[in-house]
Amino acid sequence: MKLYEIAHSRTGDKGNISNISLIAYDPTDFELLRERVTASRVREFFSSLGVTEVRRYELPQLGALNFVLHNALAGGVTSATTLDKHGKTLGSFLLEMEI
């Protein structure tokens, strides 16, 4: 299954760092997210963007995981030449991950 079947996402940015929250629709699916969506899998999934580090934070009370992706925005909003300088589409891209 793909992540979008059991979760939604929100994104943010600060400089060259993207922040992606992955939130289970149903709190009972949080354990599946916790088990299958690791920092290393997310780093590998975004490797083509040049992501160098991914940190994962767990928010079980919200049924959510938060990922902080370093070097994900081609230098950051003020220097990136990409169409999506803020990385708002990265959350949607993550939802395409197979678990």
DSSP file (Angstrom, degrees, kcal/mol; ACC not computed):
  #  RESIDUE AA STRUCTURE BP1 BP2  ACC     N-H-->O    O-->H-N    N-H-->O    O-->H-N    TCO  KAPPA ALPHA  PHI   PSI    X-CA   Y-CA   Z-CA
    1    1 A M              0   0    0      0, 0.0    98,-3.1     0, 0.0     2,-0.3   0.000 360.0 360.0 360.0 158.9    0.0    0.0    0.0
    2    2 A K  B >   -A   98   0A   0     96,-0.2     3,-1.9    97,-0.2     4,-0.4  -0.711 360.0-115.2 -98.0 153.9    1.0    3.6   -0.4
    3    3 A L  G >> S+     0   0    0     94,-2.0     3,-2.0    91,-0.3     4,-1.7   0.832 110.0  68.7 -57.5 -34.8    1.2    6.0    2.5
    4    4 A Y  G 34 S+     0   0    0     91,-2.2    -1,-0.3     1,-0.3    92,-0.1   0.699  88.8  67.5 -61.7 -15.8   -1.6    8.2    1.2
    5    5 A E  G <4 S+     0   0    0     -3,-1.9    -1,-0.3    90,-0.2    -2,-0.2   0.754 119.2  16.9 -74.0 -23.0   -4.0    5.3    1.9
    6    6 A I  T <4 S+     0   0    0     -3,-2.0    19,-2.5    -4,-0.4    20,-0.6   0.417 125.6  36.1-127.9  -0.8   -3.6    5.6    5.7
    7    7 A A  E  <  -B   24   0B   0     -4,-1.7     2,-0.3    17,-0.3    17,-0.2  -0.964  52.1-151.4-150.3 163.1   -2.0    9.1    6.3
    8    8 A H  E     -B   23   0B   0     15,-2.4    15,-3.1    -2,-0.3     2,-0.3  -0.813  21.6-141.8-127.1 173.2   -1.9   12.7    5.2
    9    9 A S  E     -B   22   0B   0     -2,-0.3     2,-0.3    13,-0.2    13,-0.2  -0.920  12.4-161.4-139.3 161.7    1.0   15.2    5.5
   10   10 A R  E     -B   21   0B   0     11,-1.6    11,-3.0    -2,-0.3     2,-0.3  -0.978  17.9-158.2-136.1 146.8    1.9   18.8    6.2
   11   11 A T  E     +B   20   0B   0     -2,-0.3     2,-0.3     9,-0.2     9,-0.2  -0.903  14.6 168.3-129.2 158.0    5.1   20.5    5.2
   12   12 A G  E     -B   19   0B   0      7,-2.0     7,-2.6    -2,-0.3     2,-0.3  -0.919  14.8-148.6-151.4 175.0    7.2   23.5    6.3
   13   13 A D  E     -B   18   0B   0     -2,-0.3     2,-0.3     5,-0.2     5,-0.2  -0.990  15.4-175.2-150.5 157.2   10.6   24.9    5.7
   14   14 A K  E >  S-B   17   0B   0      3,-2.2     3,-1.6    -2,-0.3     2,-0.3  -0.803  71.3 -49.8-152.7 107.5   13.4   26.8    7.3
   15   15 A G  T 3  S-     0   0    0     -2,-0.3    62,-0.6     1,-0.2    61,-0.1  -0.481 124.2 -15.6  64.8-125.1   16.4   27.7    5.1
   16   16 A N  T 3  S+     0   0    0     -2,-0.3    56,-1.8    60,-0.2    57,-0.8   0.128 118.5  97.0 -97.9  18.4   17.6   24.5    3.3
   17   17 A I  E <   -BC  14  70B   0     -3,-1.6    -3,-2.2    54,-0.2     2,-0.4  -0.925  56.8-158.3-114.6 130.9   15.6   22.2    5.7
   18   18 A S  E     -BC  13  69B   0     51,-2.3    51,-3.3    -2,-0.5     2,-0.5  -0.868   3.7-155.7-106.1 143.5   12.2   20.7    5.0
   19   19 A N  E     -BC  12  68B   0     -7,-2.6    -7,-2.0    -2,-0.4     2,-0.5  -0.979  12.2-175.4-119.6 120.9    9.9   19.6    7.8
   20   20 A I  E     -BC  11  67B   0     47,-2.9    47,-3.3    -2,-0.5     2,-0.5  -0.971   9.1-160.4-124.2 122.9    7.3   16.9    6.9
   21   21 A S  E     -BC  10  66B   0    -11,-3.0   -11,-1.6    -2,-0.5     2,-0.5  -0.861   3.7-160.2 -98.9 135.0    4.7   15.7    9.3
   22   22 A L  E     -BC   9  65B   0     43,-3.3    43,-2.5    -2,-0.5     2,-0.5  -0.969  13.0-171.4-115.9 116.4    3.0   12.3    8.5
   23   23 A I  E     -BC   8  64B   0    -15,-3.1   -15,-2.4    -2,-0.5    41,-0.2  -0.936  19.2-130.1-120.5 123.9   -0.3   11.9   10.3
   24   24 A A  E     -B    7   0B   0     39,-2.8   -17,-0.3    -2,-0.5     6,-0.1  -0.460   5.8-146.5 -69.0 136.6   -2.4    8.7   10.4
   25   25 A Y  S    S+     0   0    0    -19,-2.5    -1,-0.2     1,-0.2   -18,-0.1   0.912  95.1  37.6 -64.2 -42.2   -6.0    9.1    9.5
   26   26 A D  S >  S-     0   0    0    -20,-0.6     3,-2.7     1,-0.1     4,-0.3  -0.954  81.6-140.2-113.6 121.9   -6.8    6.4   12.0
   27   27 A P  G >  S+     0   0    0      0, 0.0     3,-1.4     0, 0.0     4,-0.3   0.753 100.3  67.8 -54.2 -24.8   -4.8    6.4   15.3
   28   28 A T  G 3  S+     0   0    0      1,-0.3     3,-0.3     2,-0.1     4,-0.3   0.692  93.6  59.2 -70.2 -15.4   -4.6    2.6   15.1
   29   29 A D  G <> S+     0   0    0     -3,-2.7     4,-1.9     1,-0.2     3,-0.3   0.493  78.9  91.0 -87.9  -3.5   -2.4    2.9   12.0
   30   30 A F  H <> S+     0   0    0     -3,-1.4     4,-3.0    -4,-0.3     5,-0.2   0.895  81.8  55.1 -59.9 -40.6    0.2    4.8   13.9
   31   31 A E  H  > S+     0   0    0     -3,-0.3     4,-2.3    -4,-0.3    -1,-0.2   0.882 106.2  51.9 -61.7 -37.3    2.2    1.7   14.9
   32   32 A L  H  > S+     0   0    0     -4,-0.3     4,-2.4    -3,-0.3     5,-0.3   0.916 111.8  46.5 -64.0 -43.3    2.4    0.7   11.2
   33   33 A L  H  X S+     0   0    0     -4,-1.9     4,-2.6     2,-0.2    -2,-0.2   0.938 111.9  51.2 -62.0 -46.7    3.8    4.1   10.3
   34   34 A R  H  < S+     0   0    0     -4,-3.0    -2,-0.2     1,-0.2    -1,-0.2   0.884 115.6  42.3 -58.0 -40.9    6.2    3.9   13.2
   35   35 A E  H  < S+     0   0    0     -4,-2.3    -1,-0.2    -5,-0.2    -2,-0.2   0.888 124.6  30.6 -74.6 -41.1    7.4    0.5   12.1
   36   36 A R  H  < S+     0   0    0     -4,-2.4     2,-1.0     1,-0.2    -2,-0.2   0.703 106.2  66.0 -99.3 -21.8    7.7    1.1    8.4
   37   37 A V     <  +     0   0    0     -4,-2.6    -1,-0.2    -5,-0.3     2,-0.1  -0.693  68.6 168.4-108.0  81.9    8.5    4.7    7.8
   38   38 A T     >  -     0   0    0     -2,-1.0     4,-2.2    -3,-0.1     5,-0.2  -0.418  48.9-110.7 -89.0 164.4   12.0    5.1    9.3
   39   39 A A  H  > S+     0   0    0      1,-0.2     4,-2.5     2,-0.2     5,-0.2   0.889 119.5  52.4 -60.4 -39.5   14.4    8.0    9.0
   40   40 A S  H  > S+     0   0    0      2,-0.2     4,-2.3     1,-0.2    -1,-0.2   0.887 108.6  49.4 -67.9 -37.3   16.7    5.8    6.8
   41   41 A R  H  > S+     0   0    0      2,-0.2     4,-2.4     1,-0.2    -1,-0.2   0.904 112.4  48.0 -66.3 -40.1   13.8    4.9    4.4
   42   42 A V  H  X S+     0   0    0     -4,-2.2     4,-1.9     2,-0.2    -2,-0.2   0.908 110.7  51.2 -66.9 -41.3   12.8    8.5    4.1
   43   43 A R  H  < S+     0   0    0     -4,-2.5    -2,-0.2     1,-0.2    -1,-0.2   0.932 112.4  46.3 -60.8 -45.0   16.4    9.6    3.4
   44   44 A E  H >< S+     0   0    0     -4,-2.3     3,-1.3     1,-0.2     4,-0.3   0.902 109.7  54.8 -62.7 -41.3   16.7    6.9    0.7
   45   45 A F  H 3< S+     0   0    0     -4,-2.4     3,-0.3     1,-0.3    -1,-0.2   0.850 116.6  36.8 -61.9 -35.4   13.3    8.0   -0.8
   46   46 A F  T ><>S+     0   0    0     -4,-1.9     3,-1.9     1,-0.2     5,-1.0   0.207  82.6 113.3-100.8  14.0   14.5   11.6   -1.1
   47   47 A S  G X 5 +     0   0    0     -3,-1.3     3,-1.6     1,-0.3    -1,-0.2   0.807  67.2  65.2 -59.2 -31.3   18.1   10.8   -2.0
   48   48 A S  G 3 5S+     0   0    0     -3,-0.3    -1,-0.3    -4,-0.3    -2,-0.1   0.699  97.2  57.5 -66.8 -16.7   17.7   12.2   -5.5
   49   49 A L  G < 5S-     0   0    0     -3,-1.9    25,-0.4     2,-0.0    -1,-0.3   0.537 119.6-107.9 -87.9  -7.3   17.2   15.7   -4.0
   50   50 A G  T < 5 +     0   0    0     -3,-1.6    -3,-0.2    -4,-0.3    -2,-0.1   0.650  53.9 172.7  88.9  16.5   20.5   15.6   -2.2
   51   51 A V      < -     0   0    0     -5,-1.0    -1,-0.2    -8,-0.2    20,-0.2  -0.404  10.5-175.9 -60.0 128.5   19.1   15.1    1.3
   52   52 A T        +     0   0    0     18,-1.8     2,-0.3     1,-0.3    -1,-0.2   0.680  62.2  16.4-103.0 -22.1   22.0   14.4    3.6
   53   53 A E  E     -D   70   0B   0     17,-0.7    17,-2.8   -10,-0.0     2,-0.4  -0.991  55.3-166.4-153.6 141.9   20.3   13.7    6.9
   54   54 A V  E     -D   69   0B   0     -2,-0.3     2,-0.4    15,-0.2    15,-0.2  -0.996   6.3-167.7-131.1 128.2   16.8   12.9    8.1
   55   55 A R  E     -D   68   0B   0     13,-2.1    13,-2.5    -2,-0.4     2,-0.4  -0.934   9.5-152.8-111.7 138.6   15.7   13.0   11.7
   56   56 A R  E     -D   67   0B   0     -2,-0.4     2,-0.4    11,-0.2    11,-0.2  -0.933   8.3-170.0-115.0 134.7   12.5   11.5   12.8
   57   57 A Y  E     -D   66   0B   0      9,-2.9     9,-3.0    -2,-0.4     2,-0.4  -0.977  15.3-140.4-121.2 135.6   10.4   12.6   15.8
   58   58 A E  E     -D   65   0B   0     -2,-0.4     7,-0.2     7,-0.2     3,-0.1  -0.798  17.9-179.0 -99.9 135.8    7.5   10.6   17.1
   59   59 A L  E >>> +D   64   0B   0      5,-2.9     5,-2.0    -2,-0.4     3,-1.8  -0.645  10.1 168.7-127.7  72.7    4.2   12.2   18.3
   60   60 A P  G >45S+     0   0    0      0, 0.0     3,-0.5     0, 0.0    -1,-0.1   0.811  73.6  63.2 -60.1 -31.7    2.2    9.2   19.4
   61   61 A Q  G 345S+     0   0    0      1,-0.2    -2,-0.0    -3,-0.1    -3,-0.0   0.752 113.7  35.8 -65.0 -21.7   -0.5   11.4   21.1
   62   62 A L  G <45S-     0   0    0     -3,-1.8    -1,-0.2     2,-0.2     3,-0.1   0.454 110.2-119.9-104.5  -5.6   -1.2   12.8   17.6
   63   63 A G  T <<5S+     0   0    0     -4,-0.8   -39,-2.8    -3,-0.5     2,-0.3   0.885  73.7 125.6  66.5  38.3   -0.7    9.6   15.7
   64   64 A A  E   < -CD  23  59B   0     -5,-2.0    -5,-2.9   -41,-0.2     2,-0.4  -0.910  52.5-154.1-134.8 154.4    2.1   11.4   13.8
   65   65 A L  E     -CD  22  58B   0    -43,-2.5   -43,-3.3    -2,-0.3     2,-0.5  -0.958  15.5-153.1-119.1 144.1    5.7   11.3   12.8
   66   66 A N  E     -CD  21  57B   0     -9,-3.0    -9,-2.9    -2,-0.4     2,-0.4  -0.983   8.1-163.8-121.1 128.2    7.7   14.4   12.0
   67   67 A F  E     -CD  20  56B   0    -47,-3.3   -47,-2.9    -2,-0.5     2,-0.6  -0.928   6.9-159.6-114.4 133.1   10.7   14.2    9.6
   68   68 A V  E     -CD  19  55B   0    -13,-2.5   -13,-2.1    -2,-0.4     2,-0.6  -0.955  12.1-162.8-112.4 115.4   13.3   16.9    9.4
   69   69 A L  E >   -CD  18  54B   0    -51,-3.3   -51,-2.3    -2,-0.6     3,-0.6  -0.880   5.9-149.9-106.0 116.2   15.2   16.7    6.0
   70   70 A H  E 3  S+CD  17  53B   0    -17,-2.8   -18,-1.8    -2,-0.6   -17,-0.7  -0.652  78.5   9.4 -87.0 140.5   18.5   18.5    5.8
   71   71 A N  T 3  S+     0   0    0    -55,-0.7     3,-0.3    -2,-0.3    -1,-0.2   0.876  87.7 129.7  60.7  42.4   19.7   19.9    2.4
   72   72 A A    <   +     0   0    0    -56,-1.8   -55,-0.2    -3,-0.6   -21,-0.1   0.533  57.3  59.5 -99.9  -8.8   16.3   19.2    0.8
   73   73 A L  S >  S-     0   0    0    -57,-0.8     3,-2.2    -4,-0.1     9,-0.2  -0.044 106.4-106.1-120.3  33.1   15.6   22.5   -0.8
   74   74 A A  T 3  S-     0   0    0    -25,-0.4     7,-0.2     1,-0.3     8,-0.1   0.848  93.3 -34.6  50.6  41.9   18.4   23.2   -3.2
   75   75 A G  T 3  S-     0   0    0    -59,-0.2    -1,-0.3     5,-0.1     3,-0.2   0.201 110.7 -77.6 101.6 -15.5   20.0   25.8   -1.0
   76   76 A G    X>  -     0   0    0     -3,-2.2     4,-2.7     1,-0.2     3,-1.1  -0.351  60.0 -58.2 108.6 169.8   16.9   27.3    0.5
   77   77 A V  T 34 S+     0   0    0    -62,-0.6    -1,-0.2     1,-0.3     8,-0.1   0.851 128.2  50.3 -57.4 -41.7   14.1   29.7   -0.6
   78   78 A T  T 34 S+     0   0    0      1,-0.2    -1,-0.3    -3,-0.2    -2,-0.1   0.683 124.6  26.1 -76.9 -16.3   16.4   32.6   -1.3
   79   79 A S  T <4 S+     0   0    0     -3,-1.1    -2,-0.2     6,-0.1    -1,-0.2   0.566  91.7 107.8-121.7 -11.7   18.8   30.7   -3.5
   80   80 A A     <  -     0   0    0     -4,-2.7    -5,-0.1    -7,-0.1     5,-0.1  -0.404  45.5-164.4 -71.2 143.1   16.9   27.8   -5.0
   81   81 A T        +     0   0    0     -7,-0.2    -1,-0.1    -2,-0.1    -7,-0.1   0.249  53.9 116.8-105.3   9.1   16.0   27.9   -8.7
   82   82 A T  S    S-     0   0    0     -9,-0.2     3,-0.4    -8,-0.1    -2,-0.0  -0.329  75.2-120.5 -75.0 159.8   13.5   25.1   -8.3
   83   83 A L  S    S+     0   0    0      1,-0.3     2,-0.8     2,-0.1     3,-0.2   0.846 110.3  48.3 -68.0 -33.8    9.8   25.7   -9.0
   84   84 A D    >   +     0   0    0      1,-0.2     3,-1.3     2,-0.1    -1,-0.3  -0.661  67.1 166.9-108.8  74.5    8.8   24.6   -5.4
   85   85 A K  T 3  S+     0   0    0     -2,-0.8    -1,-0.2    -3,-0.4    -6,-0.1   0.786  76.9  48.6 -61.7 -30.1   11.3   26.7   -3.4
   86   86 A H  T 3  S-     0   0    0     -3,-0.2    -1,-0.3   -10,-0.1    -9,-0.1   0.573 105.3-126.3 -87.5 -10.4    9.4   26.0   -0.1
   87   87 A G    X   +     0   0    0     -3,-1.3     3,-1.5   -69,-0.1     4,-0.4   0.770  56.9 149.2  72.4  25.5    9.2   22.3   -0.7
   88   88 A K  T 3   +     0   0    0      1,-0.3     4,-0.4     2,-0.2     3,-0.4   0.767  69.2  55.5 -64.5 -24.4    5.4   22.2   -0.2
   89   89 A T  T 3> S+     0   0    0      1,-0.2     4,-2.2     2,-0.2    -1,-0.3   0.584  84.2  84.4 -84.0  -8.8    5.1   19.3   -2.6
   90   90 A L  H <> S+     0   0    0     -3,-1.5     4,-2.5     1,-0.2    -1,-0.2   0.859  86.9  54.5 -63.5 -34.9    7.5   17.1   -0.7
   91   91 A G  H  > S+     0   0    0     -4,-0.4     4,-1.6    -3,-0.4    -1,-0.2   0.917 109.1  47.5 -63.6 -43.0    4.8   15.9    1.7
   92   92 A S  H  4 S+     0   0    0     -4,-0.4     4,-0.4     1,-0.2    -2,-0.2   0.885 111.0  52.1 -65.2 -37.5    2.7   14.8   -1.2
   93   93 A F  H >< S+     0   0    0     -4,-2.2     3,-1.7     1,-0.2    -2,-0.2   0.917 105.9  53.7 -64.0 -42.9    5.7   13.0   -2.7
   94   94 A L  H >< S+     0   0    0     -4,-2.5     3,-2.3     1,-0.3   -91,-0.3   0.867  98.2  64.6 -58.9 -36.4    6.3   11.2    0.6
   95   95 A L  T 3< S+     0   0    0     -4,-1.6   -91,-2.2     1,-0.3    -1,-0.3   0.645  91.5  65.7 -64.7 -12.5    2.7    9.9    0.5
   96   96 A E  T <  S+     0   0    0     -3,-1.7    -1,-0.3    -4,-0.4    -2,-0.2   0.524  76.0 117.9 -83.2  -6.9    3.6    8.0   -2.7
   97   97 A M    <   -     0   0    0     -3,-2.3   -94,-2.0    -4,-0.2     2,-0.3  -0.388  65.5-128.5 -64.5 134.3    6.1    5.8   -0.6
   98   98 A E  B      A    2   0A   0    -96,-0.2   -96,-0.2     1,-0.1    -1,-0.1  -0.664 360.0 360.0 -80.9 135.8    5.2    2.1   -0.6
   99   99 A I              0   0    0    -98,-3.1   -97,-0.2    -2,-0.3    -1,-0.1   0.346 360.0 360.0-126.0 360.0    5.0    0.5    2.8
